[in-house]
Amino acid sequence: MPTVAIYDDYLASFSRLPRTQQRKLREFNRKFVAWPRSDSWRLERPAGMRDPAVHTVRVAPETSAVVLHPGESDLYVMLWAGRPEEALDWAKELSFTVHERTGAIQVYDYVRLGTYLKRMQSASAVPLGEEESGGRKTVRATLKSTTDDELLSLGVPRILLPAVRALGSRKDLDELGRYLPAEAAEALLRLAAGFSPEELAVPAAGRDAGDYRTALDHPDSRRRFAVVRAAGDLEAMLNAPLEKWRLFLHPSQDALVARNFDGPVRILGGAGTGKTVVAMHRARHLARAVFPAPTDRVLFTTFTTNLAQNLRDLMQSFCGDELQRIEVLNLHAWATQYARSNGLGVDSSDESEGEPGRSKWTELMRVVRAHVEARTGGALYRAAVVDETQDFASRWSCRGSG
């Protein structure tokens, strides 16, 4: 029985198509999911593809779909859709590989990866400085004491082992994280934060490197792929707003959301690894399951005004009545609101950059902090969730991890 799956880029590419192309693609989707082997279309293997399992299907004169179909398997993965020439450009340097150790399907873009590696090699003549570590081992020292076998157990692709070995600082790691599979980037960040390879290692799958169908069931594959198990599944995915799918939690993210921590905790991760999604779900979990009393309040704050508004809009799409007890404000708005409601006689309606904005902000926060620390009675909030903590430190010289 053939298996049909979908890659997350397929949803994104579909959402960008004109409605006329979407209608034709919906019709193709229904037929393809029902019987991908049909003679009604032909899987073509274009010349020059990096991955021999990548094929294209002409849906209409102005629309092609990109499909992964490894060898003689019964697996068909819908990857991307768009104009025929754009489909070829999107697919030609991509490679879809089952990781030799973890058994998860990983995706590499050899153009972006090659650009990064060349840039890294050109900079290799410049000595990499050691970062301040506060008593902890630096990134370079951590990697020096970690074997290649241990790095592979974290999901690092073998092709990127030299790039990982060349890292000298947390900044280097953040940069490389943009090119690593999400699970490998997260594991390296945790390694740099002091976790041991034994704590982070993914159990060896012992799977055939060509067994894509089994690899789809791996939790890390499910970050990027979903099996279409019923005829209406794909249509339901395409009908939902794209933002809804960005809110789905990977099992490791779900574990962080529901975990009971003994004190404050900081979640580390590279760009695009889902930290904000975890923060939103954590705020909902705290209000819904941990502090559910009508008088309990949870603060969810970030640095920028626009991000705070976007967070509230997104949370409205998946929260219930508990959202009424979650305050979603950027820190400047919260401090201004607190100062006004308590008659502190200090305000900062201007969030401008530069010394005038900085001095207003500093004075506002000094007065608000002193008042909060001196107040008596119950806590203002039962819990607080802070997103994008690096903005506080880098833009206003705040101290602490957030």
WOVEN-V373720 format. One line per field, one symbol per residue. ss: DSSP state (H for helix, E for strand, L for the rest). psi: psi as a letter, one per 30 degrees, with the letter a starting at -180 (. if undefined). burial: + if it has 24 or more other C-alpha atoms within 12 Angstrom, else -. A space follows every 50 residues. Layout:
BEGIN
ss: ???
psi: ???
burial: ???
END
This chain:
BEGIN
ss: LLEEEEEHHHHHHHHLLLHHHHHHHHHHHHHHHHLLLLLLLLLELLLLLL LLLEEEEEEELLEEEEEELLLLLLEEEEEEEELHHHHHHHHLLEEEEELL LLLLEEEEEHHHHHHHHHHHHHLLLLLLLLLLLLLLLLHHHHHHLLLHHH HHHLLLLHHHHHHHHLLLLHHHHHHHLLLLLHHHHHHHHHHHLLLLHHHH LLLLLLLLLLLHHHHLLLLLHHHLEEELLLLLHHHHHHHLLHHHHHLLLL HHHHHHHHLLLLLLLLLLLLLLLLHHHHHHHHHHHHHHHHLLLLLLLEEE EELLHHHHHHHHHHHHLLLLHHHHHEEEEEHHHHHHHHHHHLLLLLLLLL LLLHHHHHHHHHHHHHHHHHHHHHLLLLLLLLEEEELLHHHHHHHHLLLL LL
psi: kkkklkkffeeeeefflleeeeeeeeeeeeeeeeifgkfflkjkjlkgke jffkllkjelegklkkkkjkbglgkjkjelkakeeeeeeeffgkkjkkkf efglklkkjfeeeeeeeeeeeffffkkkkklkfhflkleeeeeegkleee eeffgkkefgeeeeffkfleeeeeeeffflkeeeeeeeeeeffflleeff kkkkfhlkfgieeefffkefeffflkkjflefeeeeeffkkeeefffkkl eeeeeeefkjkialkkkkllkgfgeeeeeeeeeeeeeefeifkffkkkkj laekeeeeeeeeeefffglbffffgjjjkleeeeeeeeeefghfgklifj gllleeeeeeeeeeeeeeeeeeffllalkekflkkkkhffeeeefghlll f.
burial: --+++++++++++++-+---++-+++-++--++--+------+-++--++ +++++++++---++++++++----++++++++++--++++++++++++++ ++++++++++--+---+--+----------------+++++++--+-+-+ ++++++++-++-++++++++-+++++++++++++++++++++++-++--+ ++--+----+++++++++++++++++++-----++-++----+-++++++ -++--++---------++++--++++++++++++++++-------+++++ ++++---+--++-++--++--++++++++++++++++++------+++-- +--------+++-++-++-------------+++++++++-+---+---- --
END
